[in-house]
Amino acid sequence: MKGTAAHRVIEVMLGTKKVAARNYIGKWVQVHEGDETARIVDSERAAATLKPGWRAFPIDEDMVYGVQTMVDEVNRVMATLFMPELFTERYLDGRWLDSRLGGTADVTAVEPFGWIHLFDYKKRLRHGGSERQSTDEKLCGVPAPRARGLRGVVVHLIQPNAPHEDGIIRTENLHSRRTEDISKSN
């Protein structure tokens, strides 16, 4: 649920174009246990407004570092794209391709007649090393075969708070041809 809290801060920062996560230090994120709705509140309201079914997480140095890493990477990539459209927490439905495909993309940048960039923020390493596989199953290539003129999909896995042999930001280009191969195999 702390990951959900970080996702909320990322969503707010990208939506408001505020680029300094440090401005949120001292605030809290309340997350509903049932549907994972999240809201940012001031520290004095964090405990006072907490109702049953909600948990509160402080926006601390650890969260700020992770959130800032994600926002910086999104902004870096966005600056290289031609007229990109940015979406946060967008559901990508891939059931038309395979019933196992589909999921919510943390951040999606869509370049007209170009590339789709999917950004997946991971709070911590899961044991078993399945982050990449889980990201691929949920997101990679879901929109590509249906988009006309699309050159491909780029997946950015951002995992700033956990060491990984390939670094905290990992990127893979998936060309449309690969996703077409996937759709033919199903």
Order of alpha helices (4+ residues) and beta strands (2+ residues): alpha-beta-beta-alpha-beta-alpha-beta-beta-beta-alpha-beta-beta-alpha
